Amino acid sequence: METKIHLRDGDIPRQWYNLAADLAHEPLPPLGPDGCPISPESLLKVFPAKLIEQEVSPERWIDIPEGVLELLLRFRPTPLVRARHLEQALGTPARIYYKNESVSPAGSHKPNTAMAQAWYNKQQGVERLCTETGAGQWGCALALSCALLGLECKVFMVRVSFEQKPARKTMMQAYGATCLPSPSTETAAGRAVLAEHPDTPGSLGIAISEAVEAAVSDASGRTRYALGSVLNHVMLHQTIIGLEAKKQLAMLGEKVDVIIACAGGGSNFAGLAFPFAADKASGADLEIIPVEPLSCPTLTRGLFTYDYGDIAGLTPMLPMYSLGRDFVPDPIHAGGLRYHGMSPLVSQGVIEGLFSPLALPQTECFRAALLFSRTEGLLVAPETSHAVAAVIRKAEQAKQEGREKVILFNLSGHGMMDLHGYDAFLNGSLVDHEIGEEQLAAALAKLATHPPARF
Ligand SMILES: Cc1ncc(COP(=O)(O)O)c(C=O)c1O
């Protein structure tokens, strides 16, 4: 029995898969501040035209341009690996596989869309990209992609991660990008937050406001904004993960029962799960689980409604699960999972019964990650540890039930630059955060005035 399944360069998928084509309802449109659907053209100052086209496309399959494939071939196809040693340690009859996205040069799945986005921007004559980053993985991926294509790159990094993970900033700088802690004094959005909360740990919602403002306020018109998750075109680009995994499982003759990935804005989850969700939508018996932190329980305790993607309300309102745009989660170590909202397509998949979300405490996740590192050898990112913990729960359940389940999860990134979090866990200073009913009710109450999202 093989342990690692590799595809050849020539097997790389040549089209992305768009789940919008297979959902029961047509996705709801983004709304402007007046509550009316926005026109795709109104986003032209923010994104290049081709990405806006993908954002609203109803097509099931979208061709991957040769130029993007050339960039992706630097590290794709990625291996599918059987976690035999973890299985043995758990004594489970389950067969556990993971798609190893940590082999990208930036260390995570993020280059799958960063390379595509940078390429489309370059094609349109854009010279500079602005973005935000939570844990720093997305910032590094975009910095890398800009370096490969000769674009400038500016990254607003959530302050708590900037302080917890200084090496990420150095990595972005090594790729030639500029990296600032957010909130910063460079933007009106950042200054407004600092005036009210000078000690804020920051949040992705704040950093997105700063990056959008920095992009659209460049009078030369040569700057655009890039988002590392949440939006439909980002989910689309990530589906190459699941499309490869399907080929690899078919080579083994395996039929998957459970699919698991962590979910911050939803992109690595969507990337692995969407191509399989199409099978589930047409009746396949399959459990698909997005895993989020207990301290930022967007899918499990949030509201499905229209909300802004950022704190200042510079983005359109999106139909998604949300905890409210000014919800600032506790500074847990999985910085990439500290987002108040969720991809509209992932959210809709939950509403339509395709996905069954789960929220886990960070200590269980770090414990799971240590077991994984001591059996399989890889030290996963704190975000990814949420998927590992859920896999272990499912494998233990399979053991109790005596069932040979096939579990597939997304190893979305390595944790070699997240050692601060591991250190906190190992020295016993890491605690669990769960938002109380009152804090949650106060956060959700602010959403009451937003337009409801109904199909
Ligand atoms: C390694 C890793 N996994 C997961 C995530 C969560 O993002 P998403 O839900 O978009 O995959 C991040 C975000 O920074 C990340 O760095």
The ligand as an ORCA input file, in Angstrom:
! r2SCAN-3c Opt
* xyz 0 1
  C      -2.062     27.689      7.297
  C      -3.402     28.331      7.272
  N      -4.492     27.568      7.272
  C      -5.722     28.108      7.268
  C      -5.912     29.469      7.261
  C      -7.303     30.009      7.309
  O      -7.688     30.659      6.147
  P      -8.739     30.015      5.157
  O      -9.953     29.676      5.970
  O      -9.002     31.055      4.154
  O      -8.091     28.815      4.583
  C      -4.806     30.315      7.236
  C      -4.981     31.775      7.190
  O      -4.129     32.547      7.407
  C      -3.516     29.728      7.248
  O      -2.434     30.488      7.238
*
